[in-house]
Amino acid sequence: MSKDVFKSIAEIERAEKIKEKKAAKRVSSEKKASEKNSSKKEKAGKPDKQKGRKVEASEIIELLKNTLIMLLITVFAGGILAFVYENTKAPIAEMEIKTRQNACRRVFYEAASFSESKILEFPVTEEFKAAYTGSEITDCMEAYDEAGSLKGYVVEVTSHEGYGGDIVFYVGIGDDGTVNGVSFIEISETAGLGMRAPEVLAPQFRGRKAEVFEVVKSGAADETQIDAISSATITSKAVTGGVNTALAYFREILKGGVGNE
């Protein structure tokens, strides 16, 4: 071959090598660029995760703060209520005693003082409840004279046979069984009819003595009869039945029952 041919081949080989180097350099540059971009993405992703963690921690802190505030408010409010209760407990109890004493005095006006509740000392037996289902004995107090001697009892009765619902009243009973008076505590009968019980029925029992009172419509003929309120027979029978229950409680329990054994 001539020198020109060898020269041409050498130039071609050199050109190929240059081309290969350029290609290798380009691949290397692209690889580095790719790695650089990946690194940037990873770095860009990390702050987002950290940011998410910061938001979550902030929410927990806010929740704890609100819980603590509510707890402090509850404790503070509870302290105020306890303070108010302690400072009003005695006056309220004193007012209740005074109200009870005044209610008792309305049915036992000659008594000088009254005891606290004696219902636990003179409990109503199951036999008694079964015998007197229309009315319920809900409380009992003793009445004393100036010397402190027992003069009788004040019995609280709840009649379940009223026309408008339960009727609650006190019955004062002397030590000899005489009804000293009847005073209403709760009554919700028909206006103008059953609501006249305090003015029509109560006075009829005062000073009377009987084991059982009965309601009549034609006018009371003796001390055992109670003249009914006109057009309010149900109320009249409910109140009279309650008084009879109080008298039975007096005879069977207060004077001869478990309280005196």
C-alpha positions in Angstrom: 0.0 0.0 0.0 1.0 3.6 -0.5 1.8 5.9 2.2 -1.3 7.9 1.5 -3.5 4.9 2.2 -1.9 4.2 5.6 -2.2 7.8 6.4 -6.0 7.8 5.7 -6.5 4.7 7.8 -4.6 6.3 10.7 -6.7 9.4 10.5 -9.9 7.3 10.5 -8.8 5.4 13.6 -7.8 8.6 15.3 -11.2 10.1 14.5 -12.9 7.0 15.8 -11.0 7.2 19.1 -11.8 10.9 19.5 -15.5 10.1 18.8 -15.4 7.3 21.4 -13.8 9.6 24.0 -16.4 12.3 23.3 -19.2 9.7 23.7 -17.7 8.4 26.9 -17.4 11.9 28.2 -21.0 12.7 27.3 -22.2 9.5 29.1 -20.2 10.4 32.2 -21.6 14.0 32.2 -25.1 12.7 31.8 -24.6 10.2 34.7 -23.2 12.9 36.9 -26.1 15.2 36.0 -28.6 12.5 36.8 -26.9 11.8 40.1 -26.9 15.5 40.9 -30.6 15.8 40.1 -31.4 12.8 42.3 -29.4 14.3 45.2 -31.3 17.5 44.8 -34.7 15.8 44.9 -33.7 13.9 48.0 -32.6 17.1 49.7 -35.8 18.8 48.5 -37.9 16.0 49.9 -36.3 16.0 53.4 -37.6 19.4 54.5 -41.2 18.4 53.6 -40.9 15.4 55.9 -39.4 17.6 58.7 -42.1 20.2 58.0 -44.8 17.5 58.4 -43.3 16.4 61.7 -43.2 20.0 62.9 -47.0 20.4 62.1 -47.8 17.2 63.9 -45.9 18.2 67.0 -47.6 21.6 66.9 -51.0 20.0 66.9 -50.1 17.8 69.9 -48.8 20.8 71.8 -52.0 22.7 71.1 -54.1 19.8 72.2 -52.2 19.4 75.4 -52.4 23.2 76.1 -56.2 23.2 75.5 -56.6 20.1 77.8 -54.6 21.8 80.5 -56.7 25.0 80.2 -59.9 23.0 80.5 -58.6 21.1 83.5 -57.6 24.3 85.3 -61.1 25.8 84.5 -62.8 22.7 85.9 -60.7 22.7 89.1 -61.3 26.4 89.6 -65.0 26.1 89.0 -65.2 23.1 91.4 -63.3 25.1 94.0 -65.8 27.9 93.7 -68.8 25.5 94.0 -67.3 23.8 97.0 -66.7 27.2 98.7 -70.3 28.3 98.0 -71.7 25.0 99.2 -69.7 25.1 102.5 -70.8 28.7 103.1 -74.4 28.1 102.3 -74.9 24.6 103.8 -75.5 25.7 107.3 -78.0 28.6 106.4 -79.9 26.3 104.1 -80.1 23.6 106.7 -81.2 26.2 109.3 -83.9 27.5 106.9 -85.2 23.9 106.3 -85.5 23.3 110.0 -87.3 26.6 110.5 -89.7 25.9 107.6 -90.4 22.4 109.0 -91.0 23.8 112.5 -93.4 26.4 111.2 -95.3 23.7 109.1 -95.5 21.5 112.2 -96.7 24.4 114.3 -99.7 25.0 112.0 -101.0 21.5 112.9 -99.9 21.5 116.5 -100.1 25.1 117.6 -99.9 24.4 121.3 -96.5 22.6 121.1 -93.4 24.5 122.1 -91.0 22.6 119.9 -90.6 19.7 117.5 -88.1 16.9 117.0 -86.2 16.1 113.9 -87.5 13.3 111.7 -88.3 10.1 113.6 -89.4 8.0 110.6 -86.3 5.8 110.9 -87.0 5.3 114.6 -90.6 4.5 113.8 -90.4 2.7 110.4 -93.4 1.8 108.3 -93.7 -2.0 108.1 -94.5 -3.9 104.9 -97.7 -5.1 106.4 -98.8 -1.5 107.1 -98.0 -0.5 103.5 -100.0 -3.4 102.1 -103.0 -2.5 104.3 -102.9 1.2 103.3 -102.1 1.4 99.6 -103.8 4.7 98.8 -101.6 6.8 101.1 -98.0 6.7 102.2 -96.4 7.9 105.5 -93.3 9.9 104.4 -92.2 11.4 107.7 -92.9 11.8 111.4 -91.9 14.4 114.1 -92.6 14.5 117.8 -94.2 17.5 119.5 -93.1 18.7 122.9 -94.5 21.2 125.5 -92.4 23.9 127.3 -91.1 21.3 129.8 -90.0 19.0 127.0 -92.7 16.4 127.6 -94.2 14.6 124.6 -97.5 16.0 123.5 -98.1 14.1 120.3 -96.9 13.7 116.8 -96.8 15.4 113.4 -97.2 12.9 110.6 -96.4 13.7 107.0 -98.8 11.9 104.5 -98.6 11.6 100.8 -102.0 10.6 99.2 -101.7 9.0 95.8 -105.4 9.3 95.1 -105.7 13.0 94.4 -107.5 14.1 91.2 -104.5 16.1 90.0 -101.7 14.0 91.4 -100.2 13.4 94.8 -101.3 15.4 97.8 -98.8 16.0 100.6 -99.9 17.3 104.0 -99.2 17.2 107.7 -101.5 15.8 110.3 -101.1 16.8 113.9 -102.2 14.1 116.3 -102.4 14.5 120.1 -101.1 11.9 122.4 -104.8 10.8 123.0 -105.4 10.3 119.2 -107.2 13.6 118.7 -106.5 15.3 115.3 -105.1 18.7 116.2 -104.9 20.0 112.6 -104.2 19.4 108.9 -101.9 21.5 106.8 -101.2 21.1 103.1 -97.7 21.1 101.8 -98.3 20.1 98.1 -101.6 20.1 96.3 -102.4 20.5 92.6 -106.2 19.8 92.4 -108.7 21.6 90.2 -108.9 25.3 90.8 -112.1 26.3 92.6 -112.9 22.7 93.4 -110.3 20.4 94.9 -108.0 23.3 95.6 -110.5 24.4 98.2 -109.3 21.5 100.5 -107.3 23.7 102.8 -110.3 26.0 103.5 -113.1 23.4 103.4 -111.6 20.0 104.5 -108.8 21.0 106.9 -111.0 22.8 109.5 -113.4 19.8 109.7 -110.7 17.5 111.2 -109.4 20.0 113.8 -110.2 18.8 117.4 -112.0 15.6 116.3 -111.2 12.1 117.5 -112.1 9.0 115.5 -110.4 5.8 114.4 -111.8 6.2 110.9 -113.3 9.2 109.2 -115.7 8.9 106.3 -116.7 11.3 103.5 -120.4 12.2 103.1 -122.1 14.4 100.6 -125.3 15.3 102.5 -123.7 17.1 105.4 -121.7 15.6 108.4 -124.0 14.2 111.1 -121.3 13.3 113.7 -117.6 13.7 114.4 -116.6 10.8 112.3 -118.1 12.3 109.1 -116.4 14.8 106.8 -118.6 16.9 104.5 -117.2 16.6 100.9 -116.2 19.5 98.8 -119.0 20.1 96.3 -118.0 18.6 92.9 -114.7 17.4 94.4 -115.5 14.1 95.9 -112.2 12.5 94.7 -110.1 15.1 96.4 -112.2 14.8 99.6 -111.8 11.1 99.7 -108.0 11.3 99.0 -107.5 13.7 101.9 -109.7 11.8 104.3 -108.0 8.6 103.4 -104.6 10.2 104.1 -105.8 11.3 107.5 -107.1 7.8 108.3 -103.7 6.4 107.3 -101.9 8.9 109.6 -104.2 7.8 112.5 -103.6 4.1 111.8 -99.8 4.8 111.8 -100.3 6.6 115.2 -102.2 3.7 116.7 -100.3 0.7 115.2 -96.7 2.0 115.1 -96.2 5.2 117.1 -98.2 4.0 120.2 -98.1 0.3 119.9 -95.6 -0.8 117.2 -91.9 -1.3 116.6 -90.9 2.1 117.8 -92.1 1.4 121.4 -90.9 -2.1 121.8 
